Amino acid sequence: MSYKVVLVFDLVEGMADEELKRSQEEGSFPNLLAAQPGFRELELVKVNESKTLSIQTWETEKDWWQALETVRQQAASTAAEPPRENILVSRDFLGGWVKAHRAVGG
C-alpha cells in the first residue's frame, strides 16, 4: 500500500507553463521532495493555463509529512535571490491511502 498526495495549484492566469518550468529547476520544491526518504513518484500535470496538479506517491503518510517539513526548512534557507514573482493564487491539498490500483498489463 502507498500514500498519495494530490495538490491543486491555482495560479495567476497564463502562468501554468512557468510553474511547471520552475518545478523542474534543480532546487525546486518538487525536486527537494523527490530526494526525501519514502518518496516513490511524482507527476506534474498542466490542467489549463492557470492550474497545475501534483500527484505524489509516498511509502507512508508519515514519510510525506516528514519530507514536507524538511523541504520547507530547506526552501526557507535557500530562497531565490532576488525573490521571484509570486504566481500562486491558492493551493488545495488531498491525501489518502491507495486502496486499489490498476495498470496496463497488471
LUMMAR-179321 format. One record per atom (N, C-alpha, C, O): x, y, z; atom name. Coordinates in Angstrom, 2 decimals, always signed. Example, Ala and Ser with C-alpha at 12.3 -4.5 7.8 and 13.67 -1.06 7.14 Angstrom:
LUMMAR-179321
x, y, z, atomo
+13.19, -5.69, +7.80, N
+12.30, -4.50, +7.80, CA
+13.20, -3.30, +7.80, C
+14.24, -3.32, +8.46, O
+12.85, -2.25, +7.08, N
+13.67, -1.06, +7.14, CA
+12.90, +0.03, +7.87, C
+13.41, +1.14, +8.04, O
END
This chain:
LUMMAR-179321
x, y, z, atomo
+0.85, -1.18, +0.00, N
+0.00, +0.00, +0.00, CA
+0.89, +1.24, +0.00, C
+2.01, +1.21, +0.51, O
+0.39, +2.32, -0.56, N
+1.15, +3.57, -0.59, CA
+0.23, +4.73, -0.28, C
-1.00, +4.61, -0.29, O
+0.84, +5.86, +0.00, N
+0.12, +7.08, +0.33, CA
+0.23, +8.04, -0.84, C
+1.33, +8.28, -1.36, O
-0.91, +8.60, -1.26, N
-0.95, +9.55, -2.38, CA
-1.24, +10.95, -1.85, C
-2.05, +11.14, -0.94, O
-0.56, +11.90, -2.46, N
-0.79, +13.32, -2.16, CA
-1.12, +14.00, -3.48, C
-0.39, +13.87, -4.46, O
-2.24, +14.72, -3.49, N
-2.65, +15.48, -4.67, CA
-2.73, +16.94, -4.26, C
-3.44, +17.31, -3.33, O
-1.99, +17.77, -4.98, N
-2.02, +19.20, -4.75, CA
-2.51, +19.88, -6.02, C
-2.02, +19.60, -7.11, O
-3.48, +20.76, -5.87, N
-4.02, +21.52, -6.99, CA
-3.60, +22.98, -6.77, C
-3.91, +23.58, -5.74, O
-2.90, +23.53, -7.76, N
-2.40, +24.90, -7.66, CA
-3.18, +25.81, -8.59, C
-3.18, +25.62, -9.81, O
-3.86, +26.79, -8.02, N
-4.49, +27.84, -8.81, CA
-3.47, +28.97, -8.93, C
-2.94, +29.46, -7.93, O
-3.21, +29.36, -10.17, N
-2.15, +30.31, -10.47, CA
-2.69, +31.57, -11.14, C
-3.83, +31.61, -11.59, O
-1.85, +32.58, -11.18, N
-2.16, +33.77, -11.96, CA
-2.41, +33.31, -13.40, C
-1.69, +32.45, -13.91, O
-3.41, +33.87, -14.04, N
-3.78, +33.47, -15.41, CA
-2.56, +33.47, -16.33, C
-1.79, +34.43, -16.37, O
-2.41, +32.37, -17.07, N
-1.33, +32.26, -18.04, CA
+0.00, +31.78, -17.48, C
+1.00, +31.77, -18.20, O
+0.05, +31.39, -16.21, N
+1.33, +31.05, -15.57, CA
+1.56, +29.56, -15.35, C
+2.51, +29.19, -14.66, O
+0.72, +28.70, -15.89, N
+0.90, +27.26, -15.68, CA
+2.24, +26.77, -16.24, C
+2.94, +26.01, -15.57, O
+2.59, +27.18, -17.44, N
+3.87, +26.75, -18.02, CA
+5.05, +27.24, -17.18, C
+6.04, +26.52, -17.02, O
+4.96, +28.45, -16.66, N
+6.02, +28.99, -15.81, CA
+6.14, +28.16, -14.52, C
+7.25, +27.85, -14.08, O
+5.03, +27.80, -13.94, N
+5.04, +26.97, -12.73, CA
+5.70, +25.62, -12.99, C
+6.51, +25.16, -12.19, O
+5.36, +24.99, -14.10, N
+5.96, +23.70, -14.44, CA
+7.45, +23.84, -14.73, C
+8.24, +22.96, -14.39, O
+7.83, +24.95, -15.36, N
+9.25, +25.21, -15.62, CA
+10.01, +25.36, -14.31, C
+11.08, +24.77, -14.13, O
+9.46, +26.14, -13.39, N
+10.10, +26.33, -12.09, CA
+10.21, +25.01, -11.34, C
+11.19, +24.79, -10.62, O
+9.23, +24.14, -11.49, N
+9.22, +22.85, -10.80, CA
+10.35, +21.92, -11.25, C
+10.71, +20.98, -10.55, O
+10.89, +22.19, -12.44, N
+11.97, +21.35, -12.97, CA
+13.36, +21.83, -12.57, C
+14.34, +21.13, -12.79, O
+13.45, +23.02, -11.99, N
+14.74, +23.57, -11.60, CA
+15.36, +22.76, -10.46, C
+14.66, +22.16, -9.65, O
+16.69, +22.76, -10.43, N
+17.44, +21.92, -9.50, CA
+16.97, +22.01, -8.05, C
+16.74, +20.99, -7.41, O
+16.83, +23.20, -7.52, N
+16.45, +23.37, -6.12, CA
+14.97, +23.56, -5.88, C
+14.57, +24.07, -4.84, O
+14.15, +23.15, -6.85, N
+12.70, +23.35, -6.72, CA
+12.12, +22.49, -5.60, C
+12.70, +21.48, -5.20, O
+10.97, +22.90, -5.12, N
+10.27, +22.16, -4.07, CA
+10.03, +20.71, -4.49, C
+10.32, +19.81, -3.71, O
+9.50, +20.45, -5.71, N
+9.30, +19.05, -6.12, CA
+10.59, +18.24, -6.16, C
+10.60, +17.08, -5.76, O
+11.68, +18.84, -6.62, N
+12.94, +18.10, -6.67, CA
+13.51, +17.85, -5.28, C
+14.11, +16.81, -5.04, O
+13.32, +18.78, -4.39, N
+13.75, +18.57, -3.00, CA
+12.92, +17.46, -2.35, C
+13.45, +16.63, -1.61, O
+11.62, +17.45, -2.62, N
+10.77, +16.38, -2.09, CA
+11.21, +15.02, -2.61, C
+11.26, +14.05, -1.86, O
+11.53, +14.96, -3.90, N
+11.91, +13.69, -4.52, CA
+13.17, +13.08, -3.91, C
+13.41, +11.88, -4.06, O
+13.96, +13.89, -3.24, N
+15.20, +13.40, -2.62, CA
+14.98, +12.89, -1.19, C
+15.93, +12.45, -0.55, O
+13.75, +12.95, -0.70, N
+13.47, +12.59, +0.69, CA
+13.16, +11.10, +0.85, C
+12.66, +10.46, -0.07, O
+13.46, +10.54, +2.04, N
+13.13, +9.14, +2.31, CA
+11.63, +8.90, +2.16, C
+10.81, +9.72, +2.57, O
+11.28, +7.77, +1.59, N
+9.89, +7.39, +1.42, CA
+9.26, +7.85, +0.13, C
+8.14, +7.44, -0.20, O
+9.96, +8.71, -0.62, N
+9.43, +9.19, -1.90, CA
+9.45, +8.06, -2.92, C
+10.42, +7.31, -3.01, O
+8.35, +7.94, -3.69, N
+8.28, +6.94, -4.75, CA
+8.14, +7.55, -6.14, C
+8.83, +7.15, -7.08, O
+7.22, +8.53, -6.28, N
+6.90, +9.01, -7.63, CA
+6.23, +10.37, -7.56, C
+5.56, +10.70, -6.58, O
+6.42, +11.16, -8.62, N
+5.80, +12.48, -8.73, CA
+5.39, +12.72, -10.17, C
+6.17, +12.48, -11.09, O
+4.17, +13.18, -10.35, N
+3.69, +13.60, -11.67, CA
+3.23, +15.04, -11.55, C
+2.53, +15.40, -10.60, O
+3.61, +15.86, -12.51, N
+3.16, +17.24, -12.59, CA
+2.30, +17.37, -13.84, C
+2.70, +16.95, -14.92, O
+1.11, +17.93, -13.69, N
+0.13, +17.98, -14.76, CA
-0.32, +19.42, -14.99, C
-0.65, +20.13, -14.05, O
-0.32, +19.84, -16.24, N
-0.90, +21.13, -16.60, CA
-2.38, +20.89, -16.88, C
-2.73, +20.18, -17.83, O
-3.25, +21.47, -16.06, N
-4.70, +21.31, -16.23, CA
-5.21, +22.32, -17.26, C
-5.95, +21.96, -18.17, O
-4.80, +23.57, -17.09, N
-5.11, +24.63, -18.05, CA
-4.09, +25.75, -17.84, C
-3.08, +25.54, -17.16, O
-4.32, +26.91, -18.39, N
-3.33, +27.99, -18.33, CA
-3.15, +28.60, -16.94, C
-2.20, +29.35, -16.71, O
-4.05, +28.29, -16.01, N
-3.93, +28.86, -14.67, CA
-4.06, +27.80, -13.57, C
-4.35, +28.14, -12.42, O
-3.85, +26.52, -13.91, N
-3.99, +25.48, -12.90, CA
-3.03, +24.32, -13.22, C
-2.95, +23.86, -14.36, O
-2.32, +23.87, -12.19, N
-1.48, +22.69, -12.31, CA
-1.83, +21.73, -11.18, C
-2.50, +22.09, -10.21, O
-1.35, +20.51, -11.33, N
-1.68, +19.44, -10.41, CA
-0.41, +18.66, -10.12, C
+0.34, +18.34, -11.04, O
-0.18, +18.33, -8.88, N
+0.95, +17.49, -8.47, CA
+0.37, +16.23, -7.85, C
-0.43, +16.30, -6.92, O
+0.79, +15.08, -8.37, N
+0.35, +13.79, -7.83, CA
+1.61, +13.08, -7.34, C
+2.49, +12.74, -8.12, O
+1.68, +12.86, -6.03, N
+2.86, +12.28, -5.43, CA
+2.52, +10.94, -4.79, C
+1.43, +10.76, -4.25, O
+3.46, +10.02, -4.84, N
+3.30, +8.73, -4.19, CA
+4.40, +8.57, -3.15, C
+5.58, +8.78, -3.45, O
+4.01, +8.21, -1.95, N
+4.91, +8.04, -0.81, CA
+4.71, +6.66, -0.20, C
+3.64, +6.08, -0.32, O
+5.73, +6.16, +0.45, N
+5.61, +4.87, +1.13, CA
+4.59, +4.96, +2.26, C
+3.74, +4.07, +2.41, O
+4.66, +6.02, +3.06, N
+3.73, +6.19, +4.18, CA
+3.32, +7.65, +4.30, C
+3.97, +8.54, +3.76, O
+2.24, +7.87, +5.00, N
+1.80, +9.24, +5.29, CA
+2.85, +9.97, +6.14, C
+3.11, +11.15, +5.94, O
+3.44, +9.25, +7.08, N
+4.48, +9.84, +7.92, CA
+5.66, +10.33, +7.08, C
+6.21, +11.40, +7.34, O
+6.05, +9.54, +6.06, N
+7.14, +9.96, +5.16, CA
+6.80, +11.29, +4.49, C
+7.65, +12.17, +4.40, O
+5.55, +11.42, +4.02, N
+5.13, +12.66, +3.36, CA
+5.26, +13.86, +4.29, C
+5.87, +14.86, +3.92, O
+4.70, +13.74, +5.49, N
+4.70, +14.88, +6.40, CA
+6.12, +15.24, +6.84, C
+6.45, +16.42, +6.98, O
+6.96, +14.23, +7.07, N
+8.35, +14.50, +7.44, CA
+9.09, +15.17, +6.29, C
+9.84, +16.13, +6.50, O
+8.88, +14.67, +5.08, N
+9.52, +15.27, +3.90, CA
+9.07, +16.72, +3.71, C
+9.89, +17.59, +3.43, O
+7.78, +16.97, +3.88, N
+7.26, +18.32, +3.73, CA
+7.93, +19.27, +4.71, C
+8.34, +20.37, +4.33, O
+8.04, +18.87, +5.96, N
+8.67, +19.72, +6.97, CA
+10.14, +19.96, +6.64, C
+10.63, +21.09, +6.74, O
+10.85, +18.91, +6.26, N
+12.27, +19.03, +5.92, CA
+12.47, +19.98, +4.74, C
+13.34, +20.85, +4.78, O
+11.67, +19.82, +3.71, N
+11.82, +20.63, +2.50, CA
+11.40, +22.08, +2.75, C
+12.00, +23.00, +2.20, O
+10.39, +22.28, +3.55, N
+10.03, +23.67, +3.91, CA
+11.20, +24.37, +4.56, C
+11.49, +25.53, +4.24, O
+11.89, +23.69, +5.45, N
+13.05, +24.28, +6.12, CA
+14.18, +24.53, +5.11, C
+14.82, +25.59, +5.14, O
+14.42, +23.57, +4.22, N
+15.46, +23.75, +3.20, CA
+15.13, +24.92, +2.28, C
+15.99, +25.75, +1.98, O
+13.88, +24.97, +1.84, N
+13.46, +26.02, +0.91, CA
+13.58, +27.40, +1.55, C
+13.96, +28.37, +0.89, O
+13.26, +27.49, +2.83, N
+13.35, +28.78, +3.52, CA
+14.79, +29.27, +3.60, C
+15.05, +30.47, +3.55, O
+15.72, +28.34, +3.73, N
+17.12, +28.73, +3.88, CA
+17.81, +28.96, +2.54, C
+18.92, +29.51, +2.50, O
+17.18, +28.55, +1.44, N
+17.80, +28.71, +0.11, CA
+16.89, +29.46, -0.85, C
+16.88, +29.18, -2.05, O
+16.12, +30.40, -0.34, N
+15.18, +31.15, -1.18, CA
+15.93, +31.87, -2.31, C
+17.05, +32.34, -2.14, O
+15.26, +31.94, -3.45, N
+15.87, +32.58, -4.64, CA
+16.15, +34.05, -4.36, C
+15.35, +34.75, -3.74, O
+17.29, +34.50, -4.82, N
+17.67, +35.91, -4.70, CA
+17.88, +36.46, -6.10, C
+18.65, +35.87, -6.85, O
+17.26, +37.52, -6.51, N
+16.18, +38.18, -5.80, CA
+14.91, +37.33, -5.84, C
+14.79, +36.44, -6.68, O
+13.97, +37.60, -4.93, N
+12.74, +36.80, -4.90, CA
+12.00, +36.87, -6.24, C
+11.97, +37.91, -6.89, O
+11.41, +35.75, -6.63, N
+10.66, +35.71, -7.89, CA
+9.23, +36.16, -7.67, C
+8.71, +36.15, -6.55, O
+8.61, +36.54, -8.76, N
+7.20, +36.91, -8.73, CA
+6.38, +35.75, -8.19, C
+6.56, +34.60, -8.60, O
+5.47, +36.06, -7.26, N
+4.57, +35.04, -6.73, CA
+3.45, +34.81, -7.74, C
+2.68, +35.73, -8.04, O
+3.35, +33.60, -8.27, N
+2.31, +33.29, -9.25, CA
+1.23, +32.39, -8.67, C
+0.28, +32.03, -9.36, O
+1.36, +32.03, -7.39, N
+0.38, +31.17, -6.73, CA
-0.77, +31.99, -6.19, C
-0.57, +32.96, -5.47, O
-2.00, +31.59, -6.55, N
-3.20, +32.23, -6.01, CA
-3.70, +31.43, -4.81, C
-3.99, +32.00, -3.76, O
-3.80, +30.10, -4.98, N
-4.21, +29.23, -3.88, CA
-3.75, +27.81, -4.15, C
-3.36, +27.46, -5.26, O
-3.81, +26.99, -3.10, N
-3.38, +25.59, -3.20, CA
-4.35, +24.74, -2.41, C
-4.72, +25.09, -1.29, O
-4.77, +23.63, -2.98, N
-5.63, +22.67, -2.28, CA
-4.87, +21.37, -2.12, C
-4.14, +20.95, -3.02, O
-5.05, +20.73, -0.98, N
-4.35, +19.51, -0.65, CA
-5.34, +18.38, -0.40, C
-6.34, +18.57, +0.29, O
-5.05, +17.22, -0.97, N
-5.78, +15.99, -0.68, CA
-4.75, +14.90, -0.46, C
-3.75, +14.84, -1.16, O
-5.00, +14.04, +0.51, N
-4.08, +12.94, +0.74, CA
-4.85, +11.72, +1.21, C
-5.86, +11.84, +1.91, O
-4.37, +10.55, +0.83, N
-5.02, +9.33, +1.27, CA
-4.27, +8.08, +0.87, C
-3.36, +8.13, +0.04, O
-4.66, +6.97, +1.47, N
-4.04, +5.68, +1.20, CA
-4.64, +5.05, -0.06, C
-5.86, +5.07, -0.25, O
-3.78, +4.50, -0.91, N
-4.23, +3.82, -2.13, CA
-4.91, +2.52, -1.72, C
-4.33, +1.69, -1.02, O
-6.13, +2.34, -2.16, N
-6.91, +1.14, -1.85, CA
-7.05, +0.24, -3.06, C
-7.32, -0.95, -2.91, O
-6.87, +0.78, -4.24, N
-6.94, -0.01, -5.47, CA
-6.02, +0.62, -6.50, C
-5.85, +1.84, -6.54, O
-5.42, -0.23, -7.33, N
-4.51, +0.26, -8.36, CA
-4.59, -0.67, -9.55, C
-4.56, -1.89, -9.41, O
-4.71, -0.08, -10.72, N
-4.70, -0.86, -11.94, CA
-3.71, -0.23, -12.91, C
-3.57, +0.99, -12.97, O
-3.03, -1.07, -13.65, N
-2.07, -0.59, -14.62, CA
-2.17, -1.48, -15.86, C
-2.65, -2.61, -15.79, O
-1.72, -0.97, -16.96, N
-1.71, -1.75, -18.20, CA
-0.89, -3.01, -17.95, C
+0.23, -2.95, -17.45, O
-1.47, -4.15, -18.31, N
-0.76, -5.42, -18.12, CA
-0.76, -5.90, -16.69, C
-0.13, -6.92, -16.39, O
-1.44, -5.18, -15.79, N
-1.40, -5.55, -14.38, CA
-2.62, -6.19, -13.85, C
-2.67, -6.53, -12.66, O
END
